[in-house]
Amino acid sequence: MKPVNKYLLLEDLEARVESHLADAVKIFQNLPEAALLKPSATGGWSIAQCLDHLNRYGHYYLPQIKKGLEQKTPENDTFKSTWLGSYFTRMMEPSTGTKKIKAFRAYVPPAQLNAHAVVAAFITQQETLLTYLKNARSSNLNIIRVPVSIARFIRLKLGDVFGFIIAHNERHIQQAKRNI
């Protein structure tokens, strides 16, 4: 992996989160509960389940990111992904990760949810993620390490974690939008 400009990377990630937030506010927030809870015609998750799945990851990663950002690190202008971080992100990116992946049990959402509360929590989490991306401008994305949710002994660079989470969000927002 070759180094990339940290500020351009963060701008790109912020734009993607802004898009996810806009979809949640303009589309999902205004749907009736029945539409949010309706299972996919192909047997997949409902819109609310897709967002609840993402919220479960947010419940883990957002506090970890906050903790990482509280570290004082020397500033730098570049980010260099690790092979593992790059692999996880590519695996989640809808354009490159076309293989279906089974969710870990702790991240599988129940069928019956308070759909509007799920959407509201997702919106709040995306707003928090945007704040963290802005705060990351003054941090070193190469030095701060965040433990991954499925194997906490594996610690990815903060830049890789941002990329993975946002690609994962994109994957499931596209899935949710197919249910409309």
N, C-alpha and C positions, 0 to 999 in steps of 0.2 A: 504494500500500500504506500502510495506516495503522499506526502503532507499536502493538506489543503488549507486555504485561508480560513481561519476560525470564524471570522466575522461574516464571511459569505455563507459558510455552513450554517451558522446560527440564524442568519436572515432567511435562508431557505427553509429551515426547520420551523421558524416562527410563522412563515407564510402558510406552511402546511397545517400548523395548529390553528391558525386563524381560520382557515378553510373548514376544519373539523368543527370549530366552535360555531361558525356561521351555519353549517348544516344542522347542528344540534338546535340552534335557536330558531332558524327559519323553517326547518322541516320537522324535526322530531318533537320539539316542544309544543307544536301546534296540532299534533295528531291526537285523535281521541284514544283513550286507553285501550279500547278494543283493537285498534289498528296497531298499537305498540306491542300488544301481547299476542297478536295473531301469529301462529307458527308459520314458518316459511313453507311455501307450496312444495318445495323440494325436500321437506323433512328437516331442514336446518332450524337454527335459532330464530326467534322473533326479534324484532327491533330492540325491544327492552332487554332481551337476553344478550344480544350483541353488546349493548352499552354496559350492562351489568358486568359482563366478562371483562371489558376494558376498565371499569371502575375497580374491579378486584385487583387488577395489576397496578392501577393507580394507587390504591391503598397501600400497596407494598413499596412501589418505586418512588412516589413523591416524597415521603419522609426520608428515604435513603438519599435522594438527590439533594434535599434540603440540608441534610447532615454533611454531605460532601461539599456543598457550596459554602458552608460555614468555615471550612478549612481555608487558611491563608496560604495561597500558592503564588509562586513567582509568575508574573504575566508572560504570555507569549502570544504570537499572532497566528500560529499554525496548529493544526490537529492532524495526527497520523493514526488512523484506525489500526487495530490489531487484526490478525487474520480471523480470530474467533469472533470479534465484534462485527467485522465485515460479513462473516458467514451468517451470524444471527440476523443481521439487518436484511441481507439479501433473501434469506429464507422467509422473512415476514413481508417484504415488499410485494405488493400485488403484481407488479410487472415481472418480477424475477422469481418469486416464491410461489409458483403455481401448484405445488403439491399440497394436498389437504393435510393439515396437522391436527392431531387429536389433542384437545385441551387437557391439562393436568386436572385431576379431580378437584382440587381446591379452587380452581378457576372456572369450573363448569357452573353456569347460572341455573337456578331453579326455573321451572316453567311459570310459576305464579309469582309475580313481583308487583310492587307498587310502581307502576310504569312511569308515572310523572316524577316520582322521587328519584328514580334511576336516571332519568334525563337531567333533572336538576343537579344531581351529584356529578354527572358527566360534565356538564357545563362548568361547574365549580372547579373540577379537576383540570379542565383544559385552560381555564383562566390562571390557575396556579402554575401549570406547566409553562404557560407563556411568561409569567413572572420569572420563573427559574431560568428560562432561556435567556431572558434579558440580563438577569444577574450573572449568568455564565460568561458574559462578555469580559468581565474582570477576573475570571478564574482561568486556571490552566486545565484544559480538558484532557490533557495527557497524563497529568499527575493524579487527579482525583479519581479514585476507584470506587465502584459501587458493586456490592454483592448481587449476583443474579438470583431471582426468586426461586428457581428450581434447584439450584445447587449453590448455596450461599458461600461455599469455599471458593467459588469462581468469582473473581472480581474483574469487571470490565471498566475500561476508561469511561469517564463521564460522557465524552462525545459519542462513544459507541452506544451507551445506554440511551441517550437522547434519540439517536438514529433508530435504534431497535424499537423503542416505545412508539415513536411517531409512525414508523412503518407498520407496526402492529395495529395501531389505531386506524390507519388508512385501510388496512385489510378488512377490518370488521365494520367500519363505516360503509365501505362499499357493499359489504354483505347486507348490512341493515337497509341500505337504500334499495337493494334489489327486492326487498319485501314490500315496498310501497306500491 
